[in-house]
Amino acid sequence: MKIHYTQHAIESLKLRNIDKKLVDHCLQKPDISLPARKNKKAYLKDMGNNYLKVIAVEENDMLIVITAYRFAKDRVKV
């Protein structure tokens, strides 16, 4: 599946010092995937001390990345 980044996602990754390769890996092989608001999905990847969380929406044969950020593992409620 093709991955597209919104301008907001590109800027957020740069500000948060997150490599696109990590985001791609998280989307392709998430440790956890959960429904998010509206038709979006949250993809989580274990990064050791925290998770990488990617919010994306699937449209046709494309995943559109809305944002990505790291957050503490103890905040995950599964």
Helices and strands as residue ranges (DSSP letters): E 2-5, H 7-16, H 20-28, E 32-35, E 40-46, E 50-59, E 62-72, G 73-75
